[in-house]
């Protein structure tokens, strides 16, 4: 059973429609997310050894293997999250992405961007079709690279959003988060990463959901057959378009290169 009743979910969906994101504070158990953090840190190490960031200096995009702690349906099949996703992005969505964004010391401000272009060049004000569910694996404040975002820019062209940012109509807003907090956002909202000034990595998980007909070939989740077989029916439905494999690779070709639009 979720934390929110139907009327509260309706209200959150209305807030999302207005702002382009909503925050669910203290939504996941801290111990569960700390287990994700412990499982993630060894995956980050080889990326840091291989290059100074694959998303700019000191910033790493790392796909998560769909196994162990990362294959927990209580996270990606959370009743409240899926209910909000369905309200704003349509019934029967698909889960299309499981990854992390991690700035370390030496990272910088990203350019203001959106994570996907509009569906149609001449019609930016379409309903939501792809969402990112973000949750940090460590507490996030001004010292370690919080997301900086804008409200309402998911329903307009990139040019209009940038003009509104410049003239103050859509002011920049930093989003501090604690372990257990969850952000659900439309990936078209204008946003950027900020520098991590601390000495420790700041991993942020992204679970992607989209309408079933929207496909981006550069992202996928390789789902081991034995893990898929063990999942509840709702989780299997969310993962239905992802490839099933015998086992997950321990290293990844991070092909999701173009992320800023």
C-alpha positions as CSV (number, residue, x, y, z in Angstrom):
1,X,0.0,0.0,0.0
2,X,1.3,3.5,-0.9
3,X,1.7,6.5,1.4
4,X,-0.8,8.6,-0.5
5,X,-4.5,8.1,-1.2
6,X,-6.1,8.8,-4.6
7,X,-6.9,12.5,-3.8
8,X,-3.3,13.1,-2.7
9,X,-2.0,11.5,-5.8
10,X,-4.3,13.7,-7.9
11,X,-3.0,16.8,-6.2
12,X,0.6,15.7,-6.8
13,X,-0.2,15.2,-10.5
14,X,-1.7,18.7,-10.6
15,X,1.4,20.1,-9.1
16,X,3.5,18.3,-11.6
17,X,1.4,19.6,-14.5
18,X,2.1,23.2,-13.3
19,X,5.7,22.9,-12.3
20,X,7.1,20.0,-14.3
21,X,8.2,18.1,-11.2
22,X,7.1,17.0,-7.7
23,X,9.1,16.0,-4.6
24,X,8.2,13.1,-2.3
25,X,10.1,13.7,0.9
26,X,11.3,10.8,3.0
27,X,9.6,8.4,0.6
28,X,12.0,5.4,0.6
29,X,13.5,3.8,3.7
30,X,17.0,5.2,4.4
31,X,18.5,1.8,5.0
32,X,17.3,0.6,1.5
33,X,18.9,3.5,-0.2
34,X,22.1,3.1,1.8
35,X,22.3,-0.5,0.5
36,X,22.1,0.9,-3.1
37,X,24.9,3.3,-2.2
38,X,27.1,0.5,-0.9
39,X,26.4,-1.5,-4.1
40,X,27.0,1.4,-6.4
41,X,30.4,2.8,-5.2
42,X,32.4,-0.2,-6.6
43,X,30.7,0.4,-10.0
44,X,31.9,4.0,-10.0
45,X,35.5,3.2,-9.4
46,X,36.5,1.8,-12.8
47,X,34.8,4.8,-14.6
48,X,36.9,7.2,-12.5
49,X,40.0,5.3,-13.4
50,X,39.3,5.3,-17.1
51,X,38.4,8.9,-17.7
52,X,37.8,12.3,-16.2
53,X,34.1,12.1,-16.7
54,X,31.8,11.0,-19.5
55,X,29.3,13.8,-19.0
56,X,31.9,16.6,-18.7
57,X,34.8,17.0,-16.3
58,X,34.3,15.2,-13.1
59,X,30.8,14.0,-13.9
60,X,30.0,10.3,-14.6
61,X,26.9,8.6,-16.1
62,X,26.9,5.0,-15.0
63,X,24.3,2.4,-16.0
64,X,23.2,0.1,-13.1
65,X,23.1,-3.7,-13.6
66,X,19.6,-5.0,-13.1
67,X,20.4,-7.4,-10.3
68,X,20.7,-7.5,-6.5
69,X,19.7,-4.3,-4.7
70,X,19.1,-2.5,-8.1
71,X,16.4,-5.0,-9.1
72,X,14.1,-4.2,-6.1
73,X,10.5,-3.8,-7.3
74,X,9.6,-1.9,-4.1
75,X,11.6,0.9,-5.7
76,X,10.8,0.9,-9.4
77,X,7.3,-0.5,-8.9
78,X,6.5,1.8,-6.0
79,X,2.7,2.3,-5.9
80,X,2.7,6.0,-5.4
81,X,5.4,6.7,-8.0
82,X,3.8,4.6,-10.7
83,X,0.4,6.1,-9.9
84,X,1.8,9.7,-10.4
85,X,3.6,8.6,-13.6
86,X,0.4,7.2,-15.0
87,X,-1.5,10.3,-14.2
88,X,0.9,12.6,-16.0
89,X,2.3,10.3,-18.7
90,X,-0.5,7.9,-19.5
91,X,-1.6,4.5,-18.4
92,X,0.5,1.4,-18.9
93,X,3.9,3.1,-19.1
94,X,7.3,1.3,-19.6
95,X,10.5,1.5,-17.5
96,X,13.3,2.4,-19.9
97,X,16.3,3.5,-17.9
98,X,18.2,2.6,-14.7
99,X,21.4,4.6,-14.2
100,X,23.2,7.2,-12.1
101,X,24.6,10.7,-12.5
102,X,27.6,11.4,-10.2
103,X,29.6,14.6,-10.0
104,X,32.9,14.5,-8.0
105,X,35.3,17.2,-7.0
106,X,36.4,19.0,-10.2
107,X,33.0,19.0,-11.8
108,X,31.5,22.2,-13.1
109,X,28.1,23.8,-14.0
110,X,26.5,22.0,-16.8
111,X,24.9,24.1,-19.6
112,X,21.2,24.6,-19.1
113,X,19.5,21.8,-21.0
114,X,16.6,19.4,-21.4
115,X,17.0,15.7,-21.5
116,X,15.0,15.1,-24.7
117,X,13.8,17.3,-27.6
118,X,10.1,18.1,-28.1
119,X,8.1,15.5,-29.9
120,X,7.2,17.9,-32.6
121,X,9.3,21.0,-33.5
122,X,6.3,23.2,-34.0
123,X,4.3,22.0,-31.0
124,X,6.3,22.0,-27.7
125,X,3.2,22.0,-25.5
126,X,2.5,18.3,-25.7
127,X,1.5,16.2,-22.7
128,X,4.3,14.5,-20.8
129,X,5.8,11.4,-22.6
130,X,9.0,10.7,-20.6
131,X,9.7,11.1,-16.9
132,X,12.8,10.8,-14.8
133,X,12.5,9.6,-11.2
134,X,15.5,10.7,-9.3
135,X,16.7,9.9,-5.8
136,X,20.1,10.5,-4.2
137,X,22.3,7.9,-2.6
138,X,23.7,10.5,-0.3
139,X,22.3,13.7,1.3
140,X,22.6,16.5,-1.2
141,X,23.1,20.2,-0.4
142,X,24.9,23.2,-1.9
143,X,28.3,21.7,-1.2
144,X,28.0,18.5,-3.3
145,X,26.2,19.4,-6.5
146,X,22.4,19.7,-6.2
147,X,20.2,19.8,-9.3
148,X,19.3,23.3,-10.4
149,X,16.0,23.5,-12.2
150,X,13.1,25.8,-13.3
151,X,9.4,25.5,-12.8
152,X,6.9,25.3,-15.7
153,X,9.5,25.1,-18.6
154,X,8.4,21.6,-19.6
155,X,5.5,23.0,-21.5
156,X,7.3,25.4,-23.9
157,X,10.1,25.5,-26.4
158,X,13.7,25.5,-25.3
159,X,14.1,29.0,-26.7
160,X,11.2,30.4,-24.7
161,X,12.5,28.6,-21.5
162,X,16.0,30.1,-21.9
163,X,14.5,33.5,-22.5
164,X,12.4,33.2,-19.4
165,X,15.4,32.1,-17.4
166,X,17.4,35.1,-18.6
167,X,14.7,37.7,-17.8
168,X,13.7,36.2,-14.5
169,X,10.3,34.8,-15.4
170,X,11.6,31.3,-14.7
171,X,14.2,31.7,-11.9
172,X,16.7,29.0,-11.2
173,X,16.0,26.9,-8.2
174,X,18.3,24.5,-6.4
175,X,16.9,21.3,-5.0
176,X,18.5,19.9,-1.8
177,X,17.5,16.3,-1.1
178,X,18.1,13.8,1.6
179,X,18.5,10.1,1.3
180,X,14.9,8.7,0.9
181,X,13.6,11.8,-1.0
182,X,12.3,11.3,-4.5
183,X,11.9,13.7,-7.4
184,X,9.6,13.0,-10.3
185,X,10.3,15.3,-13.3
186,X,9.4,15.9,-16.9
187,X,12.8,15.5,-18.7
188,X,11.9,18.6,-20.8
189,X,12.1,20.9,-17.9
190,X,15.1,23.3,-18.2
191,X,17.8,22.2,-15.7
192,X,21.5,21.7,-15.1
193,X,23.9,20.0,-12.7
194,X,26.1,22.1,-10.4
195,X,29.6,21.6,-9.1
196,X,30.4,19.1,-6.4
197,X,32.7,21.0,-4.1
198,X,33.0,18.2,-1.5
199,X,35.5,15.4,-1.4
200,X,32.9,12.6,-1.9
201,X,30.9,11.5,-4.9
202,X,27.3,12.6,-5.1
203,X,25.4,9.7,-6.9
204,X,21.9,10.4,-8.1
205,X,19.8,7.5,-9.5
206,X,17.6,8.0,-12.5
207,X,14.8,5.6,-13.2
208,X,13.2,6.4,-16.6
209,X,9.6,5.9,-17.4
210,X,7.9,6.7,-20.7
211,X,4.7,6.1,-22.7
212,X,4.8,2.7,-24.3
213,X,5.2,4.0,-27.8
214,X,8.2,6.3,-27.0
215,X,11.5,4.5,-27.7
216,X,15.0,5.8,-27.3
217,X,17.5,3.2,-28.6
218,X,20.5,4.7,-26.7
219,X,19.0,3.6,-23.3
220,X,17.9,0.2,-22.2
221,X,17.9,-2.2,-19.2
222,X,19.4,-5.6,-19.7
223,X,17.2,-7.8,-17.6
224,X,18.5,-11.3,-16.6
225,X,16.0,-14.0,-17.3
226,X,16.1,-15.4,-13.8
227,X,15.6,-12.0,-12.3
228,X,12.7,-11.3,-14.6
229,X,11.1,-14.6,-13.7
230,X,11.2,-13.7,-10.0
231,X,9.4,-10.3,-10.4
232,X,5.8,-9.6,-9.7
233,X,3.4,-9.1,-12.7
234,X,3.4,-5.3,-12.4
235,X,7.2,-5.2,-12.6
236,X,7.3,-7.5,-15.6
237,X,4.8,-5.3,-17.4
238,X,6.9,-2.2,-16.8
239,X,10.0,-3.9,-18.2
240,X,8.3,-5.6,-21.1
241,X,10.3,-3.9,-23.9
242,X,13.7,-4.3,-22.4
243,X,16.0,-7.2,-23.6
244,X,16.2,-10.3,-21.5
245,X,19.8,-11.7,-21.2
246,X,21.5,-14.6,-19.5
247,X,23.4,-12.3,-17.1
248,X,24.2,-8.6,-16.8
249,X,27.6,-7.3,-18.0
250,X,29.8,-6.0,-15.2
251,X,31.1,-3.2,-17.5
252,X,29.0,-1.1,-19.8
253,X,29.4,0.7,-23.0
254,X,27.8,4.0,-22.0
255,X,26.2,4.7,-25.3
256,X,23.8,7.3,-23.9
257,X,26.0,10.2,-25.0
258,X,23.6,12.9,-26.3
259,X,21.7,14.0,-23.2
260,X,21.4,17.7,-23.6
261,X,18.9,19.4,-25.8
